[in-house]
Amino acid sequence: QVQLVESGGGLVQAGGSLRLSCAASARLFSFKAMGWYRQAPGKQRELFSTISSPGRTNYADSVKGRFTISRDSAKNTLYLQMNSLKPEDTAVYYCHVDAWDLDYWGQGTQVTVSS
């Protein structure tokens, strides 16, 4: 069983930056895609960014131009660089790995953006 451990969340002022990390406990030799979800209070969990095995990235319009998804295969780690943060970005952020027949989830990390 692969474990995903998230880190990097916290409190930041509007316009600031934050970098989230998602470290896997074991090497992922085969997967379809990795991604980031977020869930704000009273709202559904939403997928806003993905990166495929070949490295193709995808972003929701709400974060395009501000967030960057990346991975370091040697470190078994997924990253999310968040710039120009807005109060509406406040949510619990979850990393996810689609391993074809299995799904792996991080424990979630709180990101709070103050105005």
MDAnalysis code that builds the backbone (N, CA, C; Angstrom):
import MDAnalysis as mda
import numpy as np

u = mda.Universe.empty(345, n_residues=115, atom_resindex=np.repeat(np.arange(115), 3), trajectory=True)
u.add_TopologyAttr("name", ["N", "CA", "C"] * 115)
u.add_TopologyAttr("resid", np.arange(1, 116))
u.add_TopologyAttr("resname", ["GLN", "VAL", "GLN", "LEU", "VAL", "GLU", "SER", "GLY", "GLY", "GLY", "LEU", "VAL", "GLN", "ALA", "GLY", "GLY", "SER", "LEU", "ARG", "LEU", "SER", "CYS", "ALA", "ALA", "SER", "ALA", "ARG", "LEU", "PHE", "SER", "PHE", "LYS", "ALA", "MET", "GLY", "TRP", "TYR", "ARG", "GLN", "ALA", "PRO", "GLY", "LYS", "GLN", "ARG", "GLU", "LEU", "PHE", "SER", "THR", "ILE", "SER", "SER", "PRO", "GLY", "ARG", "THR", "ASN", "TYR", "ALA", "ASP", "SER", "VAL", "LYS", "GLY", "ARG", "PHE", "THR", "ILE", "SER", "ARG", "ASP", "SER", "ALA", "LYS", "ASN", "THR", "LEU", "TYR", "LEU", "GLN", "MET", "ASN", "SER", "LEU", "LYS", "PRO", "GLU", "ASP", "THR", "ALA", "VAL", "TYR", "TYR", "CYS", "HIS", "VAL", "ASP", "ALA", "TRP", "ASP", "LEU", "ASP", "TYR", "TRP", "GLY", "GLN", "GLY", "THR", "GLN", "VAL", "THR", "VAL", "SER", "SER"])
u.atoms.positions = np.array([
    [0.833, -1.183, 0.000],
    [0.000, 0.000, 0.000],
    [0.881, 1.252, 0.000],
    [0.647, 2.143, -0.969],
    [1.400, 3.376, -1.087],
    [0.750, 4.455, -0.229],
    [1.564, 5.158, 0.554],
    [1.088, 6.259, 1.370],
    [1.538, 7.581, 0.766],
    [0.638, 8.579, 0.756],
    [0.954, 9.912, 0.274],
    [0.919, 10.874, 1.452],
    [2.027, 11.555, 1.693],
    [2.137, 12.476, 2.815],
    [2.289, 13.898, 2.297],
    [1.335, 14.763, 2.654],
    [1.341, 16.141, 2.208],
    [1.976, 17.063, 3.237],
    [2.547, 18.156, 2.741],
    [3.118, 19.174, 3.608],
    [3.138, 20.511, 2.876],
    [3.316, 21.598, 3.621],
    [3.470, 22.917, 3.023],
    [2.296, 23.860, 3.180],
    [1.190, 23.386, 3.720],
    [0.037, 24.251, 3.905],
    [0.260, 25.245, 5.028],
    [-0.642, 26.222, 5.119],
    [-0.529, 27.217, 6.167],
    [-1.341, 28.455, 5.883],
    [-1.046, 29.506, 6.631],
    [-1.730, 30.788, 6.498],
    [-0.858, 31.761, 5.724],
    [-1.448, 32.419, 4.728],
    [-0.705, 33.366, 3.905],
    [-1.611, 34.539, 3.532],
    [-1.015, 35.709, 3.347],
    [-1.775, 36.885, 2.941],
    [-2.100, 36.843, 1.451],
    [-3.183, 37.505, 1.070],
    [-3.548, 37.603, -0.342],
    [-2.378, 38.168, -1.143],
    [-2.125, 37.550, -2.299],
    [-1.010, 37.961, -3.134],
    [0.263, 37.194, -2.855],
    [0.273, 36.422, -1.794],
    [1.444, 35.658, -1.413],
    [1.560, 34.337, -2.146],
    [2.577, 33.556, -1.769],
    [2.861, 32.282, -2.416],
    [3.009, 31.163, -1.397],
    [2.780, 29.950, -1.870],
    [2.901, 28.766, -1.040],
    [3.269, 27.596, -1.945],
    [4.042, 26.660, -1.418],
    [4.423, 25.474, -2.181],
    [4.027, 24.221, -1.409],
    [3.184, 23.403, -2.010],
    [2.749, 22.153, -1.400],
    [3.554, 20.980, -1.948],
    [3.821, 20.005, -1.087],
    [4.523, 18.797, -1.485],
    [3.681, 17.578, -1.150],
    [3.825, 16.538, -1.942],
    [3.115, 15.279, -1.734],
    [4.102, 14.157, -1.994],
    [4.602, 13.544, -0.926],
    [5.640, 12.521, -1.035],
    [5.052, 11.120, -0.923],
    [5.370, 10.269, -1.881],
    [4.922, 8.882, -1.870],
    [5.908, 8.014, -1.105],
    [5.385, 7.024, -0.383],
    [6.223, 6.157, 0.440],
    [6.977, 5.108, -0.365],
    [6.586, 4.909, -1.608],
    [7.227, 3.932, -2.467],
    [7.246, 4.433, -3.905],
    [8.144, 3.866, -4.689],
    [8.248, 4.241, -6.091],
    [6.989, 3.845, -6.852],
    [6.459, 4.784, -7.619],
    [5.291, 4.527, -8.452],
    [5.758, 4.233, -9.875],
    [5.833, 2.955, -10.195],
    [6.349, 2.546, -11.495],
    [5.340, 2.683, -12.618],
    [4.063, 2.645, -12.267],
    [3.022, 2.747, -13.275],
    [1.831, 3.524, -12.734],
    [1.474, 4.611, -13.401],
    [0.311, 5.391, -13.029],
    [-0.214, 6.139, -14.240],
    [-1.494, 6.454, -14.208],
    [-2.125, 7.184, -15.299],
    [-1.894, 8.680, -15.173],
    [-2.125, 9.201, -13.966],
    [-1.974, 10.630, -13.734],
    [-1.880, 10.923, -12.246],
    [-1.379, 12.106, -11.939],
    [-1.381, 12.627, -10.585],
    [-2.109, 13.967, -10.619],
    [-2.687, 14.349, -9.500],
    [-3.422, 15.600, -9.506],
    [-3.620, 16.196, -8.134],
    [-4.165, 17.407, -8.143],
    [-4.493, 18.129, -6.917],
    [-5.972, 18.458, -6.885],
    [-6.588, 18.184, -5.751],
    [-7.974, 18.530, -5.478],
    [-8.003, 19.539, -4.336],
    [-9.111, 20.261, -4.232],
    [-9.311, 21.119, -3.074],
    [-10.785, 21.151, -2.703],
    [-11.041, 21.369, -1.430],
    [-12.403, 21.419, -0.933],
    [-12.547, 22.589, 0.038],
    [-13.343, 23.577, -0.364],
    [-13.627, 24.730, 0.471],
    [-14.822, 24.416, 1.364],
    [-14.966, 25.125, 2.480],
    [-16.096, 24.886, 3.386],
    [-17.442, 24.990, 2.670],
    [-18.275, 23.968, 2.829],
    [-19.598, 23.969, 2.227],
    [-19.639, 23.681, 0.744],
    [-18.505, 23.332, 0.155],
    [-18.442, 23.061, -1.275],
    [-17.951, 21.646, -1.565],
    [-18.167, 21.194, -2.801],
    [-17.701, 19.884, -3.233],
    [-16.194, 19.893, -3.439],
    [-15.590, 18.719, -3.318],
    [-14.182, 18.587, -3.634],
    [-14.017, 18.695, -5.146],
    [-13.097, 19.546, -5.582],
    [-12.905, 19.764, -7.004],
    [-11.474, 19.479, -7.442],
    [-11.364, 18.906, -8.626],
    [-10.068, 18.666, -9.250],
    [-9.693, 19.910, -10.044],
    [-8.509, 20.481, -9.774],
    [-8.147, 21.706, -10.468],
    [-6.838, 21.613, -11.249],
    [-6.077, 20.536, -11.072],
    [-4.832, 20.398, -11.821],
    [-4.388, 18.953, -11.892],
    [-3.886, 18.541, -13.062],
    [-3.377, 17.185, -13.240],
    [-2.069, 17.200, -14.017],
    [-1.308, 16.132, -13.849],
    [-0.116, 15.911, -14.646],
    [-0.083, 14.434, -15.015],
    [0.027, 14.140, -16.300],
    [-0.002, 12.771, -16.787],
    [1.363, 12.122, -16.648],
    [1.409, 10.810, -16.868],
    [2.673, 10.085, -16.803],
    [3.718, 10.646, -17.761],
    [3.328, 11.001, -18.999],
    [4.303, 11.612, -19.910],
    [4.683, 13.044, -19.537],
    [3.939, 13.670, -18.606],
    [4.263, 15.010, -18.151],
    [3.361, 16.119, -18.652],
    [2.279, 15.776, -19.321],
    [1.335, 16.770, -19.802],
    [0.549, 17.341, -18.626],
    [0.430, 18.678, -18.564],
    [-0.267, 19.325, -17.458],
    [-1.599, 19.907, -17.892],
    [-2.499, 20.048, -16.913],
    [-3.823, 20.588, -17.156],
    [-4.245, 21.417, -15.957],
    [-4.897, 22.568, -16.219],
    [-5.317, 23.469, -15.153],
    [-6.738, 23.957, -15.364],
    [-7.465, 24.106, -14.273],
    [-8.756, 24.756, -14.318],
    [-8.546, 26.249, -14.542],
    [-9.538, 26.901, -15.142],
    [-9.423, 28.331, -15.423],
    [-9.182, 29.154, -14.156],
    [-9.711, 28.695, -13.043],
    [-9.607, 29.440, -11.797],
    [-8.176, 29.566, -11.275],
    [-7.293, 28.650, -11.696],
    [-5.914, 28.672, -11.201],
    [-4.885, 28.845, -12.302],
    [-5.312, 28.793, -13.545],
    [-4.400, 28.900, -14.679],
    [-3.623, 30.218, -14.630],
    [-2.318, 30.125, -14.805],
    [-1.470, 31.305, -14.769],
    [-0.954, 31.640, -13.387],
    [-1.519, 31.029, -12.357],
    [-1.105, 31.282, -10.979],
    [-0.478, 30.062, -10.314],
    [-0.996, 28.875, -10.634],
    [-0.516, 27.634, -10.028],
    [0.290, 26.827, -11.035],
    [1.262, 26.066, -10.537],
    [2.065, 25.193, -11.377],
    [2.209, 23.820, -10.720],
    [1.832, 22.774, -11.457],
    [1.980, 21.409, -10.968],
    [3.251, 20.813, -11.558],
    [3.975, 20.049, -10.765],
    [5.200, 19.411, -11.236],
    [5.476, 18.169, -10.403],
    [6.416, 17.367, -10.846],
    [6.808, 16.191, -10.086],
    [8.299, 15.926, -10.218],
    [8.850, 15.263, -9.213],
    [10.240, 14.851, -9.202],
    [10.233, 13.341, -9.042],
    [10.430, 12.625, -10.136],
    [10.355, 11.167, -10.116],
    [11.404, 10.536, -9.209],
    [12.593, 11.127, -9.165],
    [13.672, 10.597, -8.337],
    [13.323, 10.650, -6.853],
    [12.509, 11.629, -6.465],
    [12.123, 11.799, -5.065],
    [10.720, 11.278, -4.771],
    [10.048, 10.737, -5.778],
    [8.671, 10.252, -5.628],
    [7.764, 11.330, -5.024],
    [7.909, 12.550, -5.528],
    [7.208, 13.680, -4.940],
    [6.476, 14.513, -5.989],
    [5.254, 14.881, -5.660],
    [4.429, 15.769, -6.464],
    [4.414, 17.142, -5.798],
    [4.451, 18.205, -6.599],
    [4.483, 19.562, -6.067],
    [3.366, 20.421, -6.641],
    [3.012, 21.450, -5.888],
    [2.096, 22.474, -6.367],
    [2.626, 23.828, -5.915],
    [3.062, 24.642, -6.873],
    [3.500, 25.999, -6.588],
    [2.316, 26.928, -6.782],
    [1.951, 27.669, -5.740],
    [0.810, 28.563, -5.782],
    [1.284, 29.998, -5.603],
    [1.022, 30.833, -6.604],
    [1.383, 32.239, -6.569],
    [0.130, 33.106, -6.676],
    [0.271, 34.374, -6.318],
    [-0.839, 35.330, -6.386],
    [-2.099, 34.772, -5.738],
    [-1.949, 34.254, -4.546],
    [-3.066, 33.612, -3.859],
    [-4.184, 34.595, -3.527],
    [-5.414, 34.096, -3.618],
    [-6.613, 34.876, -3.345],
    [-7.388, 34.243, -2.198],
    [-8.213, 35.025, -1.488],
    [-9.016, 34.455, -0.400],
    [-9.876, 33.274, -0.859],
    [-10.352, 33.286, -2.094],
    [-11.163, 32.194, -2.607],
    [-10.382, 30.898, -2.832],
    [-9.056, 30.954, -2.692],
    [-8.238, 29.747, -2.768],
    [-8.237, 28.982, -1.445],
    [-8.792, 29.573, -0.407],
    [-8.838, 28.932, 0.902],
    [-9.593, 27.610, 0.830],
    [-8.940, 26.526, 1.238],
    [-9.523, 25.193, 1.155],
    [-8.559, 24.179, 1.756],
    [-9.043, 22.941, 1.896],
    [-8.163, 21.830, 2.204],
    [-7.711, 21.245, 0.873],
    [-6.410, 21.086, 0.711],
    [-5.840, 20.606, -0.544],
    [-5.407, 19.151, -0.414],
    [-5.778, 18.343, -1.417],
    [-5.477, 16.921, -1.419],
    [-4.719, 16.524, -2.681],
    [-3.654, 15.756, -2.542],
    [-3.007, 15.190, -3.708],
    [-3.603, 13.818, -3.997],
    [-3.490, 13.396, -5.246],
    [-4.118, 12.152, -5.681],
    [-3.294, 11.493, -6.774],
    [-3.256, 10.165, -6.737],
    [-2.589, 9.387, -7.776],
    [-3.565, 8.378, -8.344],
    [-3.750, 8.426, -9.642],
    [-4.561, 7.452, -10.357],
    [-3.613, 6.378, -10.879],
    [-3.602, 5.205, -10.192],
    [-2.724, 4.103, -10.569],
    [-3.493, 3.031, -11.327],
    [-4.309, 3.463, -12.252],
    [-5.111, 2.608, -13.113],
    [-6.202, 1.854, -12.347],
    [-5.826, 0.850, -11.557],
    [-6.814, 0.071, -10.808],
    [-6.941, 0.504, -9.353],
    [-6.106, 1.431, -8.928],
    [-6.108, 1.899, -7.548],
    [-6.029, 3.417, -7.481],
    [-6.592, 3.974, -6.414],
    [-6.517, 5.403, -6.148],
    [-5.815, 5.632, -4.822],
    [-4.882, 6.577, -4.811],
    [-4.176, 6.933, -3.587],
    [-4.434, 8.393, -3.279],
    [-4.660, 8.697, -1.995],
    [-4.964, 10.055, -1.547],
    [-4.040, 10.513, -0.443],
    [-3.695, 11.800, -0.477],
    [-2.992, 12.404, 0.632],
    [-3.961, 12.685, 1.758],
    [-3.435, 13.032, 2.926],
    [-4.283, 13.257, 4.097],
    [-4.956, 14.626, 4.096],
    [-4.529, 15.504, 3.219],
    [-5.076, 16.844, 3.141],
    [-4.255, 17.837, 3.941],
    [-4.109, 19.041, 3.411],
    [-3.406, 20.109, 4.115],
    [-4.183, 21.414, 3.942],
    [-4.344, 22.147, 5.038],
    [-5.142, 23.368, 5.030],
    [-4.357, 24.543, 4.466],
    [-4.967, 25.247, 3.519],
    [-4.420, 26.490, 2.986],
    [-5.426, 27.599, 3.273],
    [-4.996, 28.617, 4.005],
    [-5.867, 29.736, 4.341],
    [-5.241, 31.032, 3.837],
    [-5.999, 31.767, 3.024],
    [-5.526, 33.028, 2.454],
    [-6.338, 34.165, 3.059],
    [-5.668, 35.049, 3.767],
    [-6.333, 36.172, 4.412],
    [-6.318, 37.400, 3.516],
    [-7.321, 38.263, 3.692],
    [-7.413, 39.500, 2.924],
    [-6.923, 40.693, 3.718],
])
